[in-house]
C-alpha cells in the first residue's frame, strides 16, 4: 500500500511519480506549483478508477476507504411537498460529488419506522399528480436534474415519518487529496495503487516524451484491467449455483 507523499521512505505516490517522470528527489514535493498540478492529476485519475470500480461489480457497492461516513443522506419530509434537492454526497461538497443513486427510501410511521423503498417511474408528471393528489405514504419517485420528486407527497405524519424520513443511498466521488496530504492512501485495493502513478506519469510526460508517456498509459490500462478483475471477484459469497433439469425419458 502506498501513501500519498512520503518524503522519509521515498515510496509515496509523489515520489514514485518523480521517478517515472525522471524528476529529481523532491522535484514534485519540493516544488509548490508542480505539487499542486500533480495533486490535481492524481485526483482526476482517482475519480476515473473509482467510477470504473463502481461498474465492475453491482453486488458490492464500492466506496472510498477514506470516507468516515456511509454513502447515504437523510432529509426531512415536508407534508404536501413533492420536490426535494438531492444531497451533496461528500462533506463540504456540491452536487457534482454525487455519481449515482443506489436507492431512495422513506420511513413509515410505525413505532419502529421501517424503510419503504420507492419505485422509479417514467410516468408523466401530470398523470402522477392527478392519480396521487392526496398526500400519503410515498410510493414512486422520479429524478429531474438535481431533484428527486415523490408521489404521493408525504402526509402530515399519519403514514410517514417526517423527520429524516427521506433517505438517499448513493455513489460518490472519492475523497480528494490536497497538496499538503501526506500519509493518506488511495481508497481502493493497496496492490493496485500504482495504476494512479502510471496514469499521472503518462499525462505529465505526453508533451515531454510521447513514447515513454504512451508506455505508461498502456501500463495503466493493464493494471486497471487486473484491478477491475479483482473487484469483480471480491465478494466470494455469491456463488454460481448449478441447477439440474429433469429430462423426460420419452
Beta strands, then each sheet from edge to edge (+ up, - down):
strand 1: 72-75
strand 2: 83-85
strand 3: 98-107
strand 4: 115-117
strand 5: 119-120
strand 6: 140-144
strand 7: 147-151
strand 8: 166-172
sheet 1: 1+ 8- 3+ 4-
sheet 2: 2+ 7- 6+ 5+
end
